Amino acid sequence: MIFSTKKQYKSILLGLIIVFNLFVLQAQNLITVPFSNGFVGDNTANNASNNAYYLSGTGGLGWSNVQFEQNSNLNVFVAQGNDIIGSVLITDAAGVEHAINGFIKWRTPSGNSPYTLVFQPAAGISATLATNSFNGSSSYTINDVKYIGLTFNGSTLAISPVPGTVTGNAANTGLLDALNTYLGTFAKISIADLTVNENTGNATVTVSLSGSSTSNITVNYTTSNGTATAGADYTTTSGTLTFSAGETTKTFNIPITDDSNIELSETINISLSDPINASILDHAGVVTITDNDNNPASANAGLDASICAGNTFTTSGSSSNGTIHWTTSGTGSFTNGTTNTAVYTPSASDISAGSVNLTMTVTGTTTVTDVMTLTINPLTTAGTISGTTAICANGSSTLTSSVTGGSWASATPAVAT
């Protein structure tokens, strides 16, 4: 691949890094911090934006709930080289939330005490957001030739007139410290994992703040399937928690279904999002449901049996209260090996050995096994017949075979018996 400019190379490289961070680092901390305002405008130069509008308020596009989030291996934001990679979340004028990947590139005003961080969308990004029509249109498209400014709460960004120009300087020093200092001004939201019995009725989930606040704090929560299934094991739940000034814990309930099925422990995933006046350090929680049904599993592999070489064998097992898994002491294979009537095909070494053990394992709240023996007989043969001779009418001849057993018959009894 040939890049026409150094800027194009960097944009594509950063886009790849963003994809890496979003997919590889999902198991790390997803840190989120909110902003009440900022700007959006054209990418005029490395540290300048023209045709800039406020995100909200007077001169704004009617957007709200602006956040910056990043997967971090620490409890603070981190940088990759000189860039702070992550995503900006914006709820547009129609109430739709948009996630825009990219990196924080510069700051305004110039100097070591910035109050607005400027975010550049990654190469190839394109998101169309509904507006309040202040920009002369019902929508505004954010792509990789736009900038998004994120103004710290309590600070004021001045754009005059609107739309207008915003300038600053590069983010080589001080920007990460400024962002993490801003993060430190917020109480941190986290969610606790929980284990409940299936008969508990409701799982009561606790969401906590690291410290009290003088402002009201809100955060959204929603459930999703882990190994548990909504509608069968629990009732889907979502909503908004509001921490009044001074409160540090809030709870919500997830209805749990008490059925009679024999099940292993199952999980529900919980996700926190969209904080206002607080940051999120632990956005994911897990509720584990333990089963209260204890009917033991049972397994009956069936009676011992025999087949001739070259044939398959269908088991006649029976089981209850669990899942079935057939195994063999030989090297043959099963079809439908998770059912009572599995079909076994002996291998050449099974045939040579003359028998194999077939084991049924049933796993539920308990695990049980049962074994049957399958004998594989060689194919029958008449052997080699000797004693053939010419005889006269009413004469006789003695015939012998190289194998024992069986019976003799004449193809033409009217001629000879």
C-alpha positions in Angstrom: 0.0 0.0 0.0 1.3 3.5 -0.9 0.4 6.5 1.2 0.3 9.9 -0.5 0.9 11.9 2.7 2.3 11.3 6.2 -1.0 12.5 7.6 -2.9 9.8 5.7 -0.5 7.1 7.0 -0.9 8.3 10.6 -4.7 8.4 10.3 -4.9 4.8 9.0 -2.4 3.6 11.6 -4.3 5.2 14.4 -7.5 3.7 13.0 -5.9 0.3 13.2 -4.8 1.0 16.8 -8.3 2.0 17.7 -9.7 -1.2 16.4 -7.0 -3.1 18.4 -7.9 -1.3 21.6 -11.7 -1.7 21.1 -11.5 -5.4 20.5 -8.4 -6.7 22.3 -8.8 -4.7 25.5 -12.4 -5.4 26.2 -11.5 -7.3 29.3 -9.8 -4.2 30.8 -11.4 -1.2 32.5 -13.7 0.8 30.4 -13.3 4.3 31.9 -15.9 7.0 31.1 -15.9 10.7 32.0 -18.7 13.2 31.1 -18.6 16.7 29.6 -21.5 19.2 29.6 -20.4 21.1 26.5 -17.8 21.5 23.9 -17.7 22.2 20.1 -17.8 20.5 16.7 -16.2 22.1 13.7 -14.0 21.6 10.6 -10.5 20.2 10.7 -8.9 23.4 9.3 -5.3 22.7 10.5 -3.4 20.6 13.1 -4.5 22.9 15.9 -7.4 24.9 14.4 -11.1 24.4 13.7 -13.4 26.7 11.7 -17.2 26.8 11.4 -17.3 25.6 15.0 -20.7 25.3 16.9 -21.2 24.5 20.5 -22.5 21.0 21.2 -25.3 22.2 23.5 -26.8 25.4 25.0 -27.0 28.7 23.2 -25.2 28.5 19.9 -25.3 24.7 20.2 -26.7 21.9 18.1 -29.0 20.4 20.8 -26.6 17.6 21.8 -26.2 16.2 25.3 -24.7 13.5 27.4 -21.2 14.0 25.9 -18.6 11.5 27.2 -15.0 10.3 26.5 -14.3 6.6 27.2 -11.3 4.4 26.9 -10.3 0.8 27.5 -7.4 1.1 30.0 -5.2 -1.4 31.8 -5.2 1.0 34.8 -7.8 3.0 36.7 -6.8 6.2 34.8 -6.7 7.1 31.1 -3.5 6.1 29.3 -1.8 7.2 26.1 -0.5 5.3 23.1 2.6 7.3 22.2 1.5 10.9 22.2 -2.2 10.1 21.5 -5.0 9.4 23.9 -7.1 6.9 22.0 -10.7 6.2 22.8 -14.3 7.1 21.8 -16.6 10.1 22.1 -20.2 9.4 22.9 -22.8 12.0 22.0 -26.6 11.9 22.3 -28.1 13.9 19.4 -31.2 16.1 19.3 -33.4 13.1 18.5 -32.1 11.2 21.6 -29.9 8.7 19.7 -26.5 8.0 21.2 -23.5 7.8 18.8 -20.1 6.4 19.5 -17.2 8.0 17.5 -13.8 6.4 17.6 -10.6 8.5 17.4 -8.0 10.2 19.5 -7.4 13.4 21.5 -5.0 15.4 19.3 -4.7 19.0 20.7 -6.0 21.5 23.3 -7.3 24.9 23.8 -6.2 27.3 25.1 -2.5 26.9 24.4 -0.4 26.1 27.5 -0.3 23.6 30.2 -3.7 24.4 31.7 -6.2 23.5 28.9 -9.9 23.4 29.6 -11.0 22.0 26.2 -9.5 18.7 24.7 -9.9 18.4 21.0 -10.7 15.0 19.6 -10.0 13.9 16.0 -12.3 11.1 14.6 -10.4 8.1 13.1 -10.0 7.6 9.4 -13.1 6.4 7.7 -15.5 7.5 10.5 -18.8 8.9 9.4 -21.7 9.6 11.8 -24.8 11.7 11.0 -26.4 13.3 14.1 -29.8 14.9 14.3 -29.6 18.7 15.3 -31.9 21.4 16.5 -31.4 23.0 13.0 -29.3 25.9 14.4 -26.7 24.9 11.8 -29.4 25.5 9.0 -29.9 21.7 8.7 -31.7 19.0 10.6 -28.5 17.0 10.8 -24.7 17.3 11.0 -22.2 14.7 9.8 -19.0 14.0 11.9 -16.2 12.4 9.9 -12.4 12.4 9.8 -12.3 16.0 8.6 -14.0 17.3 11.7 -12.9 18.1 15.2 -14.9 17.5 18.5 -14.0 19.8 21.4 -14.6 18.5 25.0 -14.8 21.3 27.5 -14.2 20.5 31.2 -17.3 21.0 33.4 -17.0 24.3 35.2 -15.0 25.9 32.4 -16.3 28.0 29.6 -15.3 27.8 25.9 -15.7 31.1 24.0 -16.6 31.0 20.3 -17.5 34.4 18.8 -19.3 34.6 16.5 -21.0 31.2 16.2 -20.1 29.4 14.0 -16.5 30.6 14.6 -12.9 29.6 15.0 -11.2 27.7 17.8 -7.4 27.5 18.0 -4.9 25.9 20.4 -1.6 23.9 20.4 -0.4 20.3 20.2 -1.0 17.8 22.9 2.6 16.5 23.3 2.9 17.4 27.0 0.5 17.9 29.8 -2.7 16.8 28.1 -2.9 13.3 29.7 -2.2 14.8 33.1 -5.0 17.4 32.6 -7.5 14.7 31.5 -6.7 12.5 34.5 -6.9 15.4 36.9 -10.3 16.2 35.5 -11.2 12.5 35.9 -10.2 12.8 39.6 -12.7 15.5 40.2 -15.6 13.0 39.8 -17.0 10.4 42.1 -16.3 7.0 40.5 -19.2 4.6 39.7 -18.8 0.8 40.1 -21.0 -2.2 40.1 -20.7 -5.3 42.3 -21.0 -8.9 41.1 -23.7 -11.0 42.7 -24.6 -14.7 43.2 -28.3 -15.6 43.9 -30.3 -18.8 44.2 -32.9 -19.4 41.5 -35.7 -19.2 44.1 -34.6 -15.8 45.4 -37.3 -13.9 43.4 -35.2 -10.9 42.7 -31.5 -10.3 42.3 -30.7 -7.0 44.1 -27.8 -5.3 42.3 -25.7 -2.6 44.1 -24.1 0.3 42.3 -21.7 2.4 44.3 -20.0 5.8 44.3 -16.4 6.1 45.5 -17.5 9.2 47.4 -20.4 11.5 48.0 -21.2 14.4 45.7 -22.9 17.7 46.2 -24.7 17.3 42.8 -27.2 14.7 41.7 -25.6 11.9 39.7 -27.3 9.6 37.2 -26.2 6.5 35.4 -28.0 4.1 33.1 -28.1 0.3 33.5 -29.2 -2.6 31.3 -29.1 -6.4 31.4 -28.1 -8.8 28.7 -27.8 -12.6 28.3 -24.7 -14.3 29.6 -25.4 -18.0 29.8 -28.9 -17.2 31.2 -31.7 -16.5 28.7 -34.0 -13.5 29.1 -37.7 -14.5 29.3 -36.8 -18.0 30.5 -34.3 -17.5 33.4 -34.8 -13.8 34.2 -36.7 -10.6 33.1 -34.8 -8.1 31.0 -34.2 -5.0 33.1 -33.0 -1.4 32.3 -33.3 2.0 33.7 -31.6 5.0 35.3 -30.2 5.3 38.8 -30.2 8.7 40.4 -27.8 9.4 43.3 -29.1 12.4 45.3 -26.5 14.7 46.8 -24.7 12.7 49.6 -25.9 9.2 48.5 -23.2 6.7 47.7 -25.1 3.5 46.9 -28.2 2.7 44.8 -29.8 -0.7 44.0 -32.1 -2.1 41.4 -33.8 -5.5 41.0 -33.7 -8.2 38.3 -36.6 -10.6 38.5 -35.3 -14.2 38.5 -37.5 -17.1 37.1 -37.8 -20.2 39.4 -38.3 -23.1 37.0 -38.2 -26.9 37.5 -35.4 -27.4 34.9 -32.2 -29.1 36.0 -29.5 -26.5 35.1 -26.0 -25.6 35.7 -25.3 -22.1 37.1 -26.1 -19.4 34.6 -25.1 -15.7 34.3 -26.6 -12.4 33.5 -24.5 -9.5 32.2 -25.1 -5.9 33.5 -23.7 -2.8 31.8 -23.5 0.8 33.1 -23.4 3.7 30.7 -24.0 7.4 30.2 -23.0 8.9 33.6 -23.8 12.5 34.4 -21.7 14.3 37.1 -19.7 11.2 37.7 -17.2 8.9 35.9 -17.3 5.1 35.5 -14.4 2.9 36.4 -16.2 -0.5 36.5 -19.0 -0.6 33.9 -19.7 -4.3 33.8 -21.3 -6.6 36.4 -22.3 -10.3 36.5 -25.2 -11.9 38.3 -24.7 -15.7 38.7 -27.9 -17.8 39.2 -27.5 -21.1 41.0 -30.1 -23.8 40.4 -32.3 -25.0 43.3 -33.5 -28.1 41.5 -31.6 -31.2 42.7 -33.2 -34.2 40.9 -30.2 -36.5 40.3 -29.1 -37.4 36.8 -29.6 -41.1 35.7 -27.9 -43.1 33.0 -28.6 -46.6 31.5 -26.4 -47.5 28.6 -28.5 -50.6 27.7 -27.8 -54.3 27.6 -24.6 -55.7 26.2 -24.9 -56.5 22.5 -23.1 -58.0 19.5 -23.0 -57.2 15.8 -21.2 -58.5 12.8 -18.2 -56.7 11.4 -19.2 -54.1 8.8 -22.4 -53.1 10.6 -23.2 -50.2 12.8 -24.8 -50.4 16.2 -27.7 -48.2 17.6 -27.7 -47.9 21.4 -30.8 -48.4 23.4 -29.9 -46.3 26.4 -32.2 -44.3 28.7 -31.4 -41.2 30.8 -33.0 -38.3 32.8 -32.2 -34.9 34.3 -29.1 -34.1 32.4 -27.3 -33.9 29.1 -25.9 -37.1 27.4 -22.4 -37.7 26.1 -21.3 -41.1 24.7 -17.7 -42.2 24.6 -15.9 -45.4 23.5 -12.9 -47.4 24.7 -12.1 -48.0 21.0 -11.5 -45.6 18.1 -14.8 -45.8 16.3 -17.2 -42.8 16.0 -20.7 -41.8 17.2 -23.5 -40.2 15.3 -26.1 -38.4 17.4 -23.8 -39.0 20.4 -25.8 -36.7 22.7 -29.0 -38.8 22.4 -30.2 -42.1 24.0 -30.1 -43.8 20.6 -26.6 -42.9 19.4 -25.3 -44.8 16.3 -21.8 -46.3 16.7 -19.6 -47.2 13.7 -16.7 -49.5 14.7 -13.2 -48.8 13.4 -10.9 -51.4 11.9 -9.0 -51.7 15.2 -12.3 -52.2 17.0 -13.2 -55.0 14.7 -9.7 -56.5 15.2 -10.0 -56.3 19.0 -13.4 -58.0 18.9 -15.2 -55.8 21.4 -15.4 -52.2 22.8 -17.0 -50.6 25.8 -19.5 -47.8 25.1 -20.1 -45.4 28.0 -23.0 -43.1 28.5 -22.3 -40.0 30.7 -25.2 -37.9 31.9 -24.5 -34.5 33.5 -27.0 -32.4 35.4 -26.8 -31.4 39.1 -24.9 -34.7 39.4 -22.8 -36.6 36.9 -23.4 -40.4 36.4 -22.1 -43.0 33.9 -23.1 -46.5 32.7 -21.2 -48.9 30.4 -22.3 -51.6 28.0 -20.0 -54.0 26.0 -20.4 -54.3 22.2 -19.0 -57.5 20.8 -18.0 -57.4 17.1 -18.1 -60.8 15.4 -16.2 -61.6 12.2 -18.3 -62.2 9.1 -19.4 -65.8 8.6 -17.9 -68.0 5.9 -18.5 -71.5 4.5 -14.8 -72.1 4.5 -13.2 -74.3 1.9 -15.2 -77.4 0.8 -13.2 -80.6 -0.1 -14.2 -84.2 -1.2 -15.8 -83.3 -4.5 -15.9 -86.4 -6.7 -17.9 -88.0 -9.6 -20.3 -90.7 -8.4 -22.8 -93.0 -10.1 -26.6 -93.0 -9.5 -27.5 -94.1 -6.0 -23.9 -93.6 -5.0 -22.6 -91.3 -2.2 -19.6 -89.0 -1.6 -18.2 -87.5 1.7 -17.8 -83.7 1.7 -15.9 -81.7 4.4 -15.6 -78.0 5.2 -12.6 -76.1 6.8 -15.1 -74.4 9.3 -17.4 -76.1 11.8 -21.1 -75.4 12.3 -23.6 -74.5 9.7 -25.8 -76.9 7.7 -25.6 -78.6 4.3 -28.2 -78.2 1.5 -28.5 -79.3 -2.1 -29.3 -76.8 -4.8 -31.3 -79.6 -6.7 -32.7 -82.1 -4.2 -34.4 -84.1 -7.0 -30.9 -85.0 -8.3 -28.9 -85.3 -5.0 -29.4 -84.8 -1.3 
